[in-house]
Amino acid sequence: MTIVHPSQPVNGLNPEDVFYAVDDLGTQTGYGFILYQYQPGLYPDCPVNLYFSLDGDPASRYLLFGALVARARILQNVNPTLRARLYTGISPADTQLRDFYLHNGFDCDETDNILQLAMPFGEGRIPMSCTVAPTPLHTPDEQNGLLYRLQMNEITFVDLNYLQSLMRMPHFMTLGLYRNAVLIGEVIMAGQGIDCELVAIYIEPGSRNQGMGRALLHRMMAIMAAEGVTRVTTRIMTRSQPQQRLMNDFGASVLGVNMIFPGMYLN
C-alpha cells in the first residue's frame, strides 16, 4: 500500500494537500486532505488551524494519518512563529475514531456545542456614535457583498444557497452596526415560531473588544423578541475565547454537543 497525490487540484485544494491510499493492485482504499486556515479573530491564541479529513479502512487510516501529519508540519513552517493546531471532526457517538485519535496523541477537548441564550431585557444601549440598520439583501450584489464580508471575518460556512434558505424563513434579519456611518459589524438571525438561531456575528478587527458585538446582539434579540421569539440558540467552538466571552454575556447554557474536534498543537 502506498500514498499518492492527484495530478491536478481537487475541489480547489492543491494536489500536494490531497492524499489517496492505494493498494498493490492499484485500488484506492482511502482518501484524505488538509486545509490551511488563518483565523486570528476566531482563535487569537492559535491563529493557524490545519483542518484535515481522512476516510478509509484501518490500514489506510494509519498510512493517511502519518502523511497528513507530515504535511501539516510543512504547512506550519510557512509561518513558524505563529501557533498552529492540527485538528479534525468526528461525531460524539464515534468512540472508535475518538480512541484512534487519543491513541495517536490528540486531545478531544474541543467541541462544537449547541447553546441556548437567555433573552435580554429591553432594547439595550447602542454605543455612542453608532447606529444599527437592517442590511439590504434585495439584489445578488447585496447578497454577495454580505458573503464577502463574512468571509473576510473568518465566517466561511455561509454560502449563497444557505443564505437564501435563511431569507425564506418567517423570522430573518441581518442587522448592521455602523460607527460614524461606516459598517463595522453584522449579525444574522433566522427562525420560525418562538425559535430563532443566531447564525453568525462579526465585528471588524479595529472595533473588537469594545462591547460592540454584545450591543449588536442585544439589539437583534430585542427585535426578534418583538416578533414573538422566546428561544434563541446557536453553536460555538469551545476553544474560541471570543465566542465563549460573548455567550457568557448572555448567560448561555449548553444544550448538547454537535461535534468533537480531536486535535494537537504543533508548536
N, C-alpha and C positions, 0 to 999 in steps of 0.2 A: 504494500500500500504506500502511496506517495501523495504529496500535496502539490497541486499545480494552480497557476493563475489563469484567468481568461486572457484572450488575446486582445480584447477591447473593453472599454468601460461597460459596467453593468449597473443599470438603474442610477446612473450619474456617479457611481463610485469608480475610482481609479482601479485599473486591473490589479495593481500590487496590494490593494486593500480588500480583494475578494479571493477566497480560497476554496478549492474543490479537493476533496479526498477521493482518490481513485484507486481501485484495487488492481491486482496484477492482470486482470482481463480487460482493463480499461473502463470498467463500470464505475460510475460516480456513486459513492457511498455516503458522502457528507458534503455540507456546504457551510461556509461562514464568511462574515465580512466584518469590517471595523470602520467606525465613523469618528473622525476628529471633530470635537466641538469646543469652541472657545466661549465660555459662559461666565464672565466676571460678575455680571449683575445677579445671576441666579445663585452662583457659588463663589462669593468673593474670596473665600479662604482656599479655594481649589478651582481656579478658572479653566483648566484644561480637563475635559471629560471625554474619555475614549469609550464610546459605546460599541459593543460587539454582539453579534448573534451567531450561534452555531447550531447545526442540526445534523444528526447522523447516527449510525449505530455506535455502540460503546467504543470499539476500536478507533473508529473515525473521530469520535468526540475527543479522545485524548490527543490524537495527532493534530487535529484542528486547533485545539486549545493551546498547545505549545506554539503553533505557528502564529496564532493571534497575539499571544503574549509577546512573542519576539517582535512582531510588527508594532505592537504598542510601545515597546521600548524605543524603537527607531523614531516613531512619531513624537514621543515625549521629548526626545532630544532635539526636536526642531526649536523648542523654547525651553531649554533645560533649567532655567531659573524659575519657571512657573510650576507650581504644584500641580500634579496630574493624577487622575484616578481612572482606572480601567474598570468597567462595570458592564453588566448585562441585566436582563429582566426575566423573571420566572413567576409562575403562578404560586400563590401561597400554598396551594394544595400539592405542589410538585415536590415532595420530600426527597425523591431520588436525585433530582438535579440540585436541590439545596445541599444534600450531603456531598455530591460531587464537587461543588464549589468550595464548601467548607474544608473538604479533604485537600484541596489544592491551594489553601491559604487565603481564600477570600473571607470577608465578613459578610453577614447578611443583615446588618443593622439598618440599612436604608430601605425605606418602603414608600410606596405611593398610597397615601391614606385618604379616605373619604371622610370629610368633616361636615358638621353642621354648625353654622354660625348663629350666635344669639342676635336677635333683631334689636338694633339700637333704638334709643328713644329720640324723638324729634328729628329734625332735618340735618342737624349737625352744622358746624361752622366751616365755611369755606375760607381759607387763608386770605389775608389782606392782599389786594391787587390781583386776586384770582376770581375767575368766573367758571361756570360749568354750562355746557350746552350739548344736546344730542349730536352725535356725529352723523352727517348726512351720508346715506348709503344708497341713493336712488339710481346711480349710474355705475357701469362697470369700472370706470376710472376711480370713483369714490370707494368702491369695494376693494379694488386692488391697492389703492392708497392705504387703506387700513391694514391690509395684509402685509404690505411692505413695512409699515411702522411696527407692527407686531414682530416681524422677523428681525428688524433692526434692534429690537429689545428682547431678543432671545426667546420669543414665543413662536415656535415653528409648527406646532401641531394643528393650527387653524388654517385650513386651505379654503379655496373658493367654494367648493361643494359644501363643506361643513358650515361655513359662514352663511350661505344661502339657506341651508336647512334650519339654522338657528333663527334666521329672519322670518321664517314662516310660522314660528311658534307664537301663541297668544301673548305671552309676555316676552318682549325682546327690546333691548336698548343697548346702544353703545354710547356712553356718556364721556365727553371730553372735558379735560381740565385745562384751562387757559390762564397763563400768567402774563399780564400786560399784553393780552391779545395773541400770545404765542402758545400753541398747543404743547403741553408738557406731559400729558398722560391721558390714558383712556381705560375704561373698564367695560367689559361685555357681560351682560347677564341675559338669561333666557329661561323660559319655563312655561308651565301651564297650571291652571287652578291655583292652589295655595303654595305650590312648589316652584322654586326657581334655583338655577345653578349659576354660581359665579364661574364663568368660563375662563376669563383671562383679565389681568390687570397689569399695567406697566406705568412707570414714571420715568421720564427721561433721566439719564445719568446725572446731569447737572442739577436736578431738583430732588434727588433722593435724600432720605434720612432727615426730612424736614416736616414729616407728618402729612405730606401731600396724598399719598396712597390711602391713608386712613380716612382723610377728609373726603376724598373722591368716592371711596367705597361706602362710607356712611351715607352720603347723599344719594347714591344709586339705590341702596337698600331702602331708604326712606321713600323714594319714588315707587319702588316695587311694592312696598307695604301699602301705599295709597291705592295700588291696583288690586289689593287683596291677598298679596303674598305674605305668608306667615312662616315659611320654612325655606331657608337658603342653605344649599350645600355646595361643596367644592372639593377639589382634590389638590393635594400638595405633596411635594417631595420632602420627606422629613429631614434630609440633610441640608436643605436650603434655609439658612438662617433668616434671610429677608421674608420668605414666605411664612416661616414659623412666627416671627415677630408680628406680622400683620394679622395672622389668625388669632394670636393671643390677645390682640387689641379688641377682638370681637368675641371673646370667650368661647372659642370654637371647641367642640367636643368630637372625639373620634367615633365614627360610626362603623368603620371597618377598614380592612387592608385590601387594596385592589391589586397590588403587585409588590414583589420583593425584588430588590436590586443588589444581588451579590457583587462585591467589588473589592478592589485593593488599591491603595495608594502606591504610586510608582516612585515617589521621592519624598 
